[in-house]
């Protein structure tokens, strides 16, 4: 059991955030009929210069304005209408925007894209421009039309005075295609207006104003599907106006302009149908003057200077108004005006030199700082040779080099300053050379027209400072898509993915759910040091979505051709609306080759129609996401079986496969389904998800009359208090349940009160924290202000649930953390205890240490605690197995001296061969909280410290506190290569906390297997029987995986018999086993005394009657 398991809730939050980004990241490249694509954008550019188009399909008096991108795609576009969420009547005067990225996230994606994927770091301008593809305003009938859109994924959003579109429409367009019948639902919102006043007291014109949820309100707005990042500018009178703002509290409004420094106003509340007025007083800010010096101390002209506010809010969300990079003059000098107060970091770079060191200033408003010096450094010399597939040098290839180091300090924001793309071009001899590098590990992206792009991850420039890169020609994939009768399918899309021919044939495929697919293992492994991969000609690493490289086709003959595909074993996928996905086809091609025509015959899918209604009133519910699932046991992931769908964290409502959104009358239609029983699940951000099961879908005729009754759901509400019992405003609250399949968030209002609604019934974990808007490290802020509790939600009822940081009779614990005689600065101190209301019976309090190693934990109940100390990027280290906090005191000092003991040993198999890369865990056998109930007991018994063996099978578990331990190692819970081993343990390892224990040897037996068949009373094979087993010859010890899953309300996925009734159990330690088969409607069958030896295969027959 990993030491990180106490923070499982944080992992869930991180996964949700990643899924959100993944679901939003799929960018599709489109093609026109009869043409080929090389993986580059089909249009020459995406322009923000909008041109008015002619009114055609909609009457002129119905359309107020309609604009579209100027370009060659005038026949490509969308038509639809907007209705009111409550009255379901058409909405006039709503501005509709067509965008390339999800509305509200465009600026955040732009910041991340330029900083990370394009390697520009913070050297470029800081104002991201939203990519608006086209716009229109609805007429009196609520209809709109936008033509001239580029092909690809398009998002449609809408906004008017007090209305916003809660669920933007995501559609895919092929060139020449016009999507009809799009329906957007307008929800009621508020409006924000105000005045920006300059430093002299006069109105400030031309100021950029942005409004977005604050750090603590961010997740709540996302899970409520209300997140927006809205932009406006002040007029000549200094006034701004932002219409169509989703209601909520905890907004942040920022303003920056030519005459004022970046100013932020936090805690802005917006109410439905009301105008919130926020006036901003601007300040002149500080002036920074300095110079950049070369390595020899000579001033460096035309150097670049970057700056960053050292807090998450301003780095990611608030632009400082600077539109141009900062350059030094002929004397190496630079000047920055209107720098806002706070911690600010600066860095410089120049051609032929590595970045300077990072200098940090504490800025105050009105301050003048004239002596900042940034000294460039000698870079690491690095070069190489680029050749073609025949080994000939390639001139004119572009090599993009970027740092790929992990942060080594809690000030992770400083890492952004070091991001810098160094681009060099190969000479006539195919060689390139640079001295601009600081990082020892780099990302390499090499490209040249006519060749596929080669990428190397985390290349170590010290180990190999002269790299050889091979670029090869792409291959061409040709194919044709037809229906079951052989007639062409005109509208479809195609995805290709290439693997080296030597890759294993059994690598897993990408996921089928759009937006949630994962690259195959071989590709994920490439991110490790030294890995490489190839992508299509002309493409870059940030171009690809997580579900593949889908290209849209609209061809009368059903033909397609894709060029510039990386050679190797190419997997080709085809999808078309209304059809079942055909089998993938694989073709192996060498560089420059062309495939034969691949023929994809698509079978028409089944159709299901239904309606979503309110469970109480029976009224139709629009804007509900409905997804159809094959009604079978949920597969889960790996050995885990989860009661959770991926769409449960699709907060943007963008998954389209086997999904539909209800119309104004609550109806839906889902096409392309397979025959058989299905579960239909409805989701709406304001309601508890609901399902109907065992709906039989047939190909003979559409399945009609499906009715899903969606409940309002239950909820959690209460008061959050901080120090001294004072209400805590703007705190982050998260409620999630794996059993109920629900994840929602909110934040407290000005009175410290919160409310989360729309929850299905079940047991929920409630997570509370508060991130400071000037936070420098999100993780430290989240942990340092965290509370974890559990609560039960009942159907359609609210549960009152207060959360207290500090209450009567609790204790303030403080002290100093030392490692030897040195204080542990910027470490995280965690105190774990048993807590009946805590996260699976465990209480957790945490707080970082300061630069002198001091820490403070408030609100601890008297009792026994287990203390851990985590350093940045380090594993938690034990401070003590047990510390007793006494009753009757308000303050209690606990100095934590990290133990110096270590456990060293070796893992070998029964042949004496070392076992490399396997995890060795140390669990408490006695001396501490080993008998604690709940999650804490699982952690204590099954691994509070661990290490992986090296190539010699050796391990070292350091910083082990005094106590008695059990060391364990298991092949079944390890990597695939380790499943040929069984399990082993060594008990009664005594540690004194000061001296090391060495010479421990863990001997892993080679595993055996049990194969068999399950038959019924007539001897016929039984498919789908669950197979369970247990040791009979040894006293069973608790399995950490099963214990953890029991706490989470999940279970280990059992092995099952196949269609022929056969099964296989692998990774079994030698011993005697009892094997049981359970089949629906039949009595269990058992095979007793099954003797398994090393590397043996035992075959059994189990009868169920």
N, C-alpha and C positions, 0 to 999 in steps of 0.2 A: 504494500500500500504506500503510495507516494506521500511524502510529507505535505505536498500541496493540496491533498484532499480536503483539509479543513476549509479551503477557499474555493470549494467547488462552485459556489454560487457566483463568484467572480468569473470563473471559466464559462459558466452559462451565459453571463452577460456578454463576455467577449465573443463567444460563438454567435450570439444573436447579432451583435454588431457586424461581425464578419459576414454572416449570411445576408444582412442588409446590404452591405457593399457588394457582395457577389451577385445578389439578385439585381443590382442596379448596373452591373459592369458589362453585361453582354452587349457588345457593339457588333452589329452585323453589317457585313459588306455586301452590297447589292450589285446585281448585273441586269442588263437589259436583254431581251430575247435575241437569240442569234449571235450574241457576242460572248467573248471570253473575259474572265477576270484573272488578274494576276495578284489579287489580294490587296490592291490599293483602292483608295476611295474613287468611286466612279465619276464624281463631279470634280471640276477643276479646283474648286474651293468652296467652303461654306461661308457665305457672306452675311454680314449683319446689315448690309446696305439693302433696304427693302424697297421694292418697286410695286406700285399699285397695279393690280391685274384687273382684267375685264370681268364684269358680272355676267355669268352665263346661266347656270342651272337654277339659281335662286333669283326671284324677282328683285329688281333694283330697289324698290321701296322697302324691302325687308332687310336690306343690308346697309348698315351704317358705314363701316369701313371694311376693306379686305385687302391685305397686303401679302406678298409672297416673295421668296428669294428670287432674285433675277438669275436666270440661268437656262440651261437647255431642257429642263424637266417640267415645262408648263403643264403637261398632261398628267403629272403626278401630284396627288393631293388627297384631301380628306373632305368629307361633308358630314354634317351631323347637327345635333341640337343640344341645348342645355335646358334641363327642367329643374324645378324647385324640389328640394328633398322632401318637404312636408306636403305641399299642395299638389305636386307632380304637374304643375302648370309650366308652360314655356317661360324662360327668363330672357328678357330683352336687355340690350345694352351691356352685355358681358363681354369683356375682352378675352379672346381665346388665343393662346400662344402655342405654337408648335416648337418643340425643343428637342435637342439631341440627347440630353441627359434628363434624369428625373427632376421635375420642378422642385425647387427648394434646395436641392443638393448640387445644382450646377456649379455654384461658386465654390463649394467645398471640394467637389471633384476637380474643378479647375486648379485650385490651390495644390491639391495633392498630385494632380497630373503633371503640372509644371515643375513642382518641387521634386517629386520622386521619380515618376516614369520618364519624364523628359530630362531629368538630371540638371535642371536649372537652379535648384536649391532656392536660396533667398537672394540670389544675385540679380534676378530679373525684377520687373515691376511687380507690385503687390496687389494690384487691383484686377481681379479676374473678371472678364466680361462674359456674361451669360451668352450662350450660343443660341440665339433666337432664329429659327428657320423660317418662320412666317407668323402672321397674326391676322385676326379678323375680329369683328364685333358683331354679336348676334342682333338680328332684326326683331321685329315685333312678334314673330312666330318662334323665336328662340333658336333659329337655324343659323349655321355658319358654313363657310366654305373657304378652304385655304388651298390654293394650287401653287405649282412651281416648287414643290418640296423636293429635296434630294431623296433618293432611295435609301432605305435603311430603317433602323428603329427610330420611331418618332413618338414623342410624348406630347399629349395635349392637355393643357391646363387652362383654367378660366378664373377670372376675377372681376368683380365690380365693386360698387360702393360698400355694401355690407354682405357680400357673397363671395365664397371661394369654392373651388371644386376640390372636394375631399380626396377623391380617388382619380388622379389623372389617368387618362387612357393611354395605354401602350399599344402601338400598332406597328406592323412591319409593312413597308411599301417596296414594291418592285417598280422599276422605271416604267412609266406609262400607266400605272395602276391608280385608280381613285377609289378609296375606301368610303363606302356609303353607310349610312345608318348608325353612325357613332352617336352614342348618348352619354352626355356628361351630366352629373347630378350636382347642383349647386347647394351648398350648405350655408347656413347663416353665420356671419362673422362680425367683426368689429372694424374700427378704423382708427388709425393713429395719425395725429397731426401735431405740428409744433413749430417753434421758432428757434433758429440757431443764431446765437448772439456771438459776435466776434470779440476779441480781447479788448477792443476799445469801447464796447458797449453798443456798437451799431450792428444791425442785421448782417449776417454773412451769407452772401449769395454764392452759388456754384459749389456748395458743400455736398459731398456724397454722404447720404444717410442710409444706414442698413438696420434692419430689424430682424432679429432671429432669436430663438429660444436660448436662454442662458445654459450654462453647463449642466445644471441640475434639472432643468426642464427639458433638455434635449431629448432624452430617451422617452420621456412621457409623451412628448409631442409626436415622436416617431411611432410609438406603439398605438397611439390614438389616431394615426394617419392624418396628422394635422401639421406636420413639420413644414415650415416655409422659411426661406431666407429672402426677404423682400428688400428692394432697393429703390431709393428715390433721391432727388436732389433738390436743394433749396432754390427758390426763385429769386427775383431781384429784391424782394422784401425779406429774404431769409426764411420764408415759410416752406414747409414740406408737407406732403400729404401721402399717406400710404393706405389705400383702401383694401378691402377684402382680406382682413387679418383674422386667422383662426382664433377663437376665444381661448384664453389661458392666462396663467400667471408665470412670472419668472422670465419674461422676455428681456433681452439686452438690446438697447438702441445705441448705435455708435455713429459718430460724425467725424469727418476729416475733410480738409480742404486746403486751398492754397494759403489761407491766412490763419488757420487754426490747427493745433496739434490734435492727434487722435483723442477723442473724448468718448467715454462710454457711460451710459445710464443703465443700471441694473435694476431688476425687480419691477419691470413694467407689467401691469395687468391689463388685459384686453377683455371686454365683455361684449356679448352678442348685441348688435343693434345700437351700440354706443360708441361715441368718439372719445378716445383717450388722448389727452393732450400732454405732450412731453416736450418741454422747452429745454434746450441744451445751451449751457454757458461754455463757450469755447475759450481756450487759453492759448497763449503764444507758444508755450512749450519751451524746451531748452534748445540751445545752440551747441552743436558739437563741431569742433574744428580739430583737425589732426593732419598727420602726414603718413605716407607709406614709404618705408625704407627698404631698399634691396638688401641682400644678404651681406653686402660689404658696407652697409650704412649709408649708401648714396640714395637720395630721394628717387623714387620710381614714378615716372610719368605714366599716365593712362592705365594705372592699376584699377582694379574693381574693388569696391568696398561694399560689404553687406552688413545689415544690422538686423537684430531680432529682439523683440520683447520676450523676456524669459518667463512667459506665462502662456498656458495652453489657449486661453480665450483669444488673446490678441494674435498669436501666431497663426492659428487655424481659421479664425472666424472674422477678425476685424482688420480691414485694410487700412494702412496709415496714410493713404492718399498719394503716395509717391508713385509716379507713373513711369519713371525712367531709372535705369541703373545708375549707381553712383561711381563716377570716374574721378581719378586724381588729375590735377593740372600738370603743367610742365615742371613745376617744382615739387611734385609729389603730394601736394596738399589737397584736402577735401573739406567740405563743409556740409553739415546737415542741419537744417532748421526745422522748427516745429516738431521736435522729438518729445513725445509724451513722457510723463514721469513714471518711474518704476525701474526695475532691473532691466538693463539693456546690454546686449552683447554685440561686439563688432569683430569683423574678420576681413582680411584683404587677400587678394590673389592677383597674379599677373602671368602672362605667357612665359613659359620657360621656368617658372618657379612654383614651388608648393605653397599652399595656403599659409598665411601667418598664423601665429597662435591666436586664440580667442581672448579678447580683452573685455572685461565687464565693468560697467559703470552703474552706480546708483543715481538715477537722474531725478532732479526736482524741477518743478515748473519754474520757468524763468531763469534757470541756471545757465551758465556759460562755461563750457569745458573746451579749453584751447590747446591742450598738450597731449592729446591722444596719439600714440605712436604704434603703428602696426608694422612689424618687421617680417618680411617675407623669408621663407626658408628654402634651403636646398631641397629639391625634390628627389624622389627615388627614380633612378634611371630605369626605364622600361621600354622595351621594343619587341619587334618580332617580324615575322615573314608571313605574308598572305599569299597563298598559292591556289591554283584551281585544282580540279579533280585529277588532273594528270601531273600535278606537282610543278607546274610552270608558274613563275611569279606573276602576280596580278597587280598592275598599276591602277591607281585611281580608286582603290577601295577605301571606304570610310570606316575607321575604327573609333567607336565611342567608348570611352573608358570612364567609369564612375566608381567612387569608393563604395565598398560593401562591407564595412566594419560594423560590428555591433556596438552600441553605446557601452562605455565603461564607467559611467558615472550616473547617479540619479538625475543630474541635470540633462535629461535626454534631449531637451529642446536644443541644446548646443550642437547636437549631432546634425541638425538640419543645416546649420551654418557651414558645415564641412562638405555638404553635398555639392558637387561640382562636376559637370560633364566636360571632359577633355576630349576633343575630337581631332584626330590626326588622319592624314591621307597617305596612302602608300605611294612610294616613288616608282620610277620605271623598273626598279629591281624588286618591287613588291614589298619593300621593307618600310617599317614605320618606327619612329623613335620619339619619346617624350621624356621630359624631366619635371613634369608638373605634378607628380603624384605625391600624396602624403600617406594614403592608406596602404597597408601591406596586402590587403585582399581587395580585389576589384571585380567589377562587373564589366565584361567585354561584349560589345555588340558590333559585329562586322558585317557590312553590306556593300553591295555593288550592283548596279542595274544589270539584269540578266542572270543574277545568281540569287539563291535563297540566302536568308540572313542566318548567320551563325552566332550563337550566344554562349558565353562561358560565365558560370557563376562562381563567385568567391575564388577567383584565381589568385594564388599566392605569388606575388611578384618577387618575393625574396627567394622562394624555392625555384622559380623559373622566370628569370628576368628577360629571356629571349624566347618568346612563344611562337609556335607555328600554328597558323590558322588556315584551314582548308575551306574554300567556298566552292560549292558545286552548283551545277545547273539544276533548275527545277524540273519537275515532270508535269505532264498534262493528263488530266483526268477527263475522259469523255463519257457521256452516258445518255440514257433516255429513260423518261418516267412515263409509264402507261398504267391504265387501270386494268381490272381483271379481264376485261374484254379485249384488251390490246389497244384501246384508244388512248391518244396522248392525254396526259394530265398537264394542263397549261400553267398552273400556279403551284409552285413547290419551292423548297429550299434544300440546300445541300451543304453538308459539313465534311471536311476531310481532316484526318489526323494521321501524321506519319510517325513511325517508329523505326529505329534501326532494325535491319533484318535479323540481327543476332538477338534481339530482345525476346524474352520468353513469350510463347504463344498464349500463356494463360494469364497474362497481365489483365487486371480488371479494366473494364470499359468505363467510359464517362457515365455519369448519372443521366437518367432520362428526364428528370424534372427540369424544365427550363429555369435557368438562373441559379440552380442548386447543384449542378453537376460538378464533379471534381476531375482534375486531370488524372490519368493513370499513374500507378505507383512509380513507374519508370521515370515519368516526367517530374513527379514531385521529388524524387530522389536527386534530380539534377540540381536542385537548389543547394544541395550540400557542396562543400568545398571541392572545387575541381570539376563539377558536373558541367555538362553542356547540352544544348538542344538546338534544333533548327526550326525556323518559322518561315512562312511564305515570303516569296520575293517582294521586296518593297515594304514589308510590314515591320513593326516594332513591337517590343515586349508588351507595351501598354495597350495595343490595339485589340487584343483578343479577349473574349468573354470566357467565363469559367465553364460554359456549356459548349464551347467549341467555336469554330470559324464558320458560322452559318452564312450562306450567301443566298439571296433571294433571286428566284427566276420566274419569269413570265414568258413562256415560249409556246407558240401554237402547236409546234410539233413535239413538245415535251423534251427537247434535246437540251443538254448543257455541256459546257466545256470550261474547265478551270485550269489555268496555267500557273506556273511558279510555285507548285506544291513541292515541299521537300521530298526527296526520293527516299526509298525504303519500302517497308510494309505499310501501305496506305489504306487506312480504313475509311470507307465512304458511307455516309449516312444520308438518308433522304426522308423528308417529312412533308406532308401536305395536309391541309385542313380537311377534315371529314374522312380521312383514310387512316387505316392502321399503319403503324410504322413497319416498313418492310425489313427483312433481315439485312444487317450490314453486309457489305461486300468488301473484301480485302484483295488488293492487288499489289504485287511486288514489282517495283520499277527502279531501274538504275537511272542515274543522272541523265537528263535530256530525253528520256524515253516518253512515249505516249501510250496510254492504255488502249486496249480494244474498247469498243462501246459497251459500257456496263448497262444492263437492262434491269430496271427496277419495276416490278409489277406490284401495284398497290391494290390491296383489297379494301373495299368500302367499309368504313367502320359503322358501328351501330349508333343510333341516335336516341338520346334521352331528353325528355322535356318535363318541366315541372314548374313549381311555384314555391316561393318562400313567403310565409305569412307569420304575423305576430301570434305567438302561442296563446295570448290572452284574448285579443280582439278579433283575430282572423284577418286583419287588414294586411294587404300586400306590403312587403318591405323591399324597397329598391336598393341598389348599390351594395348588394350582398355578393360576396365571392363564394361560388359553389364549385366544389371539386369532387370528381368521381374517382373512387379507388376500387380496385378489384377487392371484393369482400373476402379476404383471406387473412390468415394470421399475419400480423405485422412482422416484417422481417427484422427490423431493428438494424443495428450496425455491429459487425463483428460478432462476439459472443453475447452481446447485450440485446435484450428485447425491450424496446421502448414503446410506451403508449403516447407517442408524439409524432405528429406529421411535420414534414419540412415546411408546409404552408403555414404552420402555426407561428412561425417567425418571419413569414413573408409580409412584413409590415407595410410594404408599398403596394401589395395586391397585384404583383406583376407576373406571377406564375400563370401561364396560359395553357399548358398541356392538360387536357382532360378537365378544363376549368371554364367557367363562364361567370359573367356578372349579371345580376338580375336587372331587368328593365324597370321602367316606372310602375308597371303593373305587377311587379314581383316575379315575373316569369323568367325562365332561363332555358337554354338549349345547349346541350353538350354533344358534340359529334366526335367521330373517330374512336369510339369505345369498342373494346373487345366483347365478345359474347360471355355471358355468365353473370353471377351474382356480384353486385356492386354496393358499396357504401357511398352515400352522397352526404357530404359535410358542408354546412353553410357557416360562413364567418363574416362578422361585421364588427368594426372596432368598438361599437357601443353596446354590443350584446355578447352573450355567452354562445360559443359555437354549439351547433346542434347537428345531429346526423339522423338519417334513416338508413337502415341496413337491410341486407338481403334483398335488394331490388334486382329482379331478374331482367337482364338486358338481352334482347334477341335481335338477330339480323333480319328476321322475317318482316318486321314492321317496327316503327319507332315506339319506344317505351314512353307512354304518356301518363299524365296524372300524378307524377311524383309530388308530394307535398311535404315540405320541411317546415316544421313549426319551430321558430327560433325564439328563445327565451330572452327576457331582459337580463337575466343573470343575477348573481349575487354580487357582493362587494365587500370591501374593507375600508373603514374610515376611522379616523382618530386624531389624537393630538400628539405631536412630537415635541419633546422638551429636551433642552441641553443642560448646560451647567446651571446649578442652583435651581433646577426645575423651571427655567424660563422657556417660553415657546421658541421653537427653532424654525424661523422662516426659510424658504427656499432650500429645503432639504430634499434629497433624492430618495424616492421610495420605489421599490421594485417588489412585485408579487409574482411568484412563478410556481408552477406545479407540473412535474413530469407526468404524474398520474392523470391529471385533468387535461394536459396538453395546452397549458395557458401560460402566457408571459405578458405582463402589462406593467406600466410604470406611471408614476405621477410625481408631483413635487408639492411641498407644503406651501400654503399661502402666507400672507403677512402675519396671521395669527397662529402659525405653526400647525394648522389643520390640513389634512389630506383626505382624498377619497379616490378609490380605484373601483370602477364598476365593470359590469359585463363579464363577470367571472363564472365559469362553470363550477358546480359544487366539487369540493375536495379539500385535501390538506395542502396548504400553501406555505412556502418559505417566504418570509418578508425580510427584505434587505433595506437597511437605512444607511445613508451616508450623506455627506455634504462636501461638495467640491468647491473650493474657493475660486472665485473668478480670476484670481492672480496665481492659481496653482501652477507650480513648475513641474510637478510630477503627478500625473493622474493616479497612478497606482498607489502612491504614498497617501494622497488625499483620501482616496476611496477607503483604504484600510484604516487610516488613522481616525476616521470619523464613523466607523461602521458599527452597526448592530445587526444581529441575525436572530430572527425569531420565527416561530411557526404558529399558524392559526388555521382553523377549519372554517371553510366557507360553506354555507347551506344554500340550497336552491332558492334563487330569487329573494334572498334576504341579505341585509347588510350586517356585518359583524363589526362591533366597535372594538378597536384595537389601538391602544395608546403605546407609544414607544418612548422610553426614558433613557437618556444618557446617564443621568445621575439622579439618584433618589435617596430618600432618608435611610440612614444606617449603612450606606455604602462607603467604601474606603477609597481614598486616593493613594495609589501606589506609585512610588517614584524611586529613582536611583540612577546609577551610572553603570554602563556596560563596558567591560574591559576584556581584551584578549591578551593574556599575559599582563604586561604593564602598560599597554596601549589602549586608549579609549576607542570604542567602535563608533565612528561617526557615520551619520546617514544610514544607519541600519534600522530595520523594522523589528520592534519588540512585540511579540504576540503572547497573550496569556490565554490558555485554553482551560476550560473547566466543564463540569457537567452542569446542564441547565435544562430543566424539564420543558421550558418554553423555547429553548434555543434550537438551532438548526440541527435536526435529528439528534436532539438531546445534548448538544454541545454548545457552550458559550464561548465567544471569542471576542477579545478586545485587543486592539493593536495601536501602536503609535511609533512614529520614527524617532530616532535619537537625533540630537543636534550635533554640532561639530565637536563638542566636548564629550560626546557619548551619553549625555543625560536624556532621560525619558520620563514620561508621566502618563499614567493610566488612571482615568477617573471612573467612578461608578462601579467598582468591583465589589461583589458580595463577599462576605467572609467565607472562607472555605479553602479547599485544596486546588492548586493550579499547576499546570505544566507550562513552563516558559520556553519560548523559542526565539532565536534572533536570526533574522535574515539580512544578508548584505545584498547590495545591488548585484543582480545576475547570479547570485549564489543560492545554494540550497539552505533551507532553514537549519540552524544549528541549535542543539539542545543547550540550554543554560542550566537546567536542573530538571530532574524527573518529577519533583514534587516540592512545592512551596506552599506553606500554610499561611493564609491571610487571617489574622485573628479578629475576633469580635470586639466591640467596645472601643475601637479606635477610628479616627477619621483620616489620619495620615499614617502611612507605613512605608518605611524605606527598605527597598530590596535592591542591593547592588548585585549585578549579574556578572560573574566571572566565568567566561567560557571555558569549559573543560578542555584539558590538553590530551586526554587519552585518545588512542586510535586502535582500531581493530584491523589487523592485516592478515591476509591469508591468500588462499588459492583455491580455484574450482577446477577439478579434473573429472573426467569420466572414469568408468570402471576399468578402462584400458590404460589409465594413467595419462591420457592426452588432455592438454589444457582446453578449457571451454572459454572462448573469448566472447566479450560483448554481452554477457548475461548479467542480470541484476541480482545483487545480493542484498537482502534486507535484514535489518536488525530490529527485532521487536522486543518489548519489555517482558521478561519472564517473571520478575518480582522486583519490588523496590520502586514504587511510584503508583501511578494511576492505571496499573495494568488491569484492574478489575472494574474500571469505570464503565458505566453503561453507555449505549448509543455510539455515536460516531467517534467520540474521543477514545472509547475502549477499543474500537476497531483499529484506530491509528496506533495506539500504544502497543497493542499486542502484535500487530502485523507489519510494523516497519516505520519507526520514527526517523530512521537514518538508513541510507543505502548508497551503493556504488555499483558501477559496472566493471566487469573484469576487463583487463587489457588483453593484448594478443597472447600473453603468456598465461592467461587465466588468473592473474593476480588482481587483488582488490585491496582498497584501503578506505575504511570508514572512519573519518576523523571527527574530532570534537564530540566525543561520546561521554555523556555524564555517568557518574557512578551508579551502578546497579547491576542486575543479573539479566542477561540477554539470551535470546534465541536467534541464531542466524539461519536464514532459510533461502533456498534457491529453487526455482521451478522452471522447467522447460515449457510446461503447458501455458504459463502466463507470459512467456517471453516472445521473442521474434519468431518468425516462421522457421528459421534455420535451427532454432533451439527446441522445436517440438519433437525432435527425435530423442530428447532426454526426459527422464521422469523428474522426481522431486527428491530433495535432500535437506537435512537440517542438522545443526549442532546446537545443543542446549547447554545451559549452565555456564555461559561465558561471563565471568566476573570482571567488572571494570571498576577501578578505583577513582577515575576522573583525572588522574595525573599521569600515569604511566601507560605505555602502549601494551597491547596484547598481540603477540605475533604467532605465526606458525599454524594458524587455523586452516584445516583442509576440509573442503566440502566435496564429497564424491558423488557425482550424479550418475545414477544408473541409466543405461540405455533403455529407452522406452519400448514397451511391447504394444500390440494391437489386439483388439477383439473385433472380429467380423461376425456377421450372422444374418439370419433371416427371421422375419416375424410372419407366422402363418396363423390362419384361423382353424376352427375345429375340423374343417374339411381339408386342410392342408394347402389352401390357397393363400398366396402372399397377401399381406396386409400393408398397404401403403400409408404413410403419414403417421405411423405409430411413434410416440415419444419414447426415447431410450434413456434410461437413467441407470447410474451405477454407483457402487460404494465399496470401500475396502472392508473385508471381513476379518483380516488377520491382524489389523492394528487398530488401536483406539483412534477413532476419527478426531482430527483436530479441525477447528473452525477454518473454513476457507475464506480468506479476506475478500475475494471478489464477490462471493455469495453474500457475505455479511453486508458489504457495502450496497449491493443491489437490493437486499431486503430493506435497508434503511431508506433507499430511494423509491421504494415501491415498484421496483423492476425485478426481473428474473433473468437467470442465465438461459440463453436459448438452448433447448435440448437438441441432441441429435435426433433425426427422424429417419424412418425407413423410407426408401425410395419406392418408385412404382412397382419394382420387382420384389418389394418387401425387405430388401437387404439394407444393412447399415454397417458403419465402421466407427469404432472408438479408437482414437490415437492418443499418443503421449502418456501411456499408462506406466507407472512405476511397477516393477516386479512385485507380485503379491497375489492374494486371493480375492476375487471380486464377486459381488452379487449384481447381476444385470437384470433390469426390469423393463418390460415394454408395456406402455399404456396406449390403448386405442379406444376411440369414441365408441360407446355402446357395448364394449366387450370387457370382460374381467381381465385384470392385469396378468401377464405371464412373467415367469421368473426363471433365470438360469442361475443356479447356486454353484458355489465352489469352483468358479472359473479361474484356473491357475494361469497367471501371465508371467512369463519369463522375459529376460532381456532379449530384445530384437525378435521376439516370437510373435506368431500370428495364431490366435485361437479362434476357431469358428464354432458358433453355437446356433441352436435353433430354439426359438421361443414361440410357444403357442398361446394365443389369446382366444378365449371362448366366451 
